[in-house]
Amino acid sequence: MTNTNSVYIAAVARTPLGSFNGSLASFSATELGSLAVKGALKKVDIKPEQIDELYFGNVLSAGLGQNPARQVALGAGLPHSVISTTVNKVCASSMKAVMLAAQAIQTGQADIVVAGGAESMTNVPYYLPKMRFGAKYGHQEVIDGVQKDGLTDVYNNYSMGVAAEETAEEHQITRENQDDFAINSYKRAQAATAAGNFKSEIVPVVIPGTRGKPDTVVSTDDEVANLNEAKLRAIRPAFKPNGGTVTAPNSSPISDGGSAVILISGQKARELNIPVLALFRGSADAEQPPSRFTTAPALAIPKAIKRAGLSPEQIDF
């Protein structure tokens, strides 16, 4: 890679993370994505018309309308000329969007690209599969779009939480290990929030008041305040009733939110005198059986380190 095609991060922004049916429930995924992109643009002297392309991750797209990425771009005030692509790679969608954006710059196809992702798991609809041509007689099935399109292994027809149970058993990760890790994560997030460490990246979301009530401003993540250590340790397993170790509070929550980064080529950053936050050194993908999604990063990380021209010993965290 030449210096001309080097990739830098010029700006980052995200909305707060809303809990399931929480503070951001009134916003669609595309609206949250637009808020994140707007927030990133405010942090850097780059005009909307200077953006070449946008890649945006979104998995639960039912009910959002055509091309969610396009909606995000136009909602953020980007011109119609900005090429917009939606990326659906389940958990890795936003990361893949960043990788595609970086590759567009590395190959000389673009100079400034926005990447990110958004979901509103709260607003994913239920499906009525028999309604297209009319239900004939009797009760009809109602399917949860979150569960079907987001949280179910289509090959084994079980929740991804069951796959997590298999991983925990294979690697001898106990319930206590998982509870300890979750509690530590909550406490670290609480400490970081109290110290104001997230303020620079969070775009406050304004919820208009109704019936004469004042607007509400959401500027912190919902889930951070929900820790109840005693309840977390006592709650029953969610996916394997007998002998299970994975629970609702010690695994990832169902959330709403949006995030965005602005990537720029080294040449364009110098030309426009744009200060940058970081150099994009490298990235990598890895795939294995879907039920082993939890350990796929362990395969991708060494590849990314090698592509970046580094050694594992040089990685700090």
Buried (B, 14 or more C-beta within 10 A) or exposed (E): EEEEBBBBBBBBBBBBBBBBEBBBBBBBBBBBBBBBBBBBBEBBEBEBEBBBBBBBBBBBBEEBEEBBBBBBBBBBEBEEEBBBBBBBBBBBBBBBBBBBBBBBBBEEEBBBBBBBBBBBBBBBEEBEEEEEEEEEEEEEEEEBBBEBBBBBBEEBEBBBBBBBBBBBEEEEBEBEBBBEEBBEEBEEBBEEBEEEEBEEBBBEBEBEEEEEEEEEEBBBBBBBEBBEEEEBBEBEBBBBEEEBBBBBBBBEBBBBBBBBBBBBBBBBBEEBEBEBEEEBBBBBBBEEEBBBBBEBBEBBBEBBBEEBEEEEEEEEE
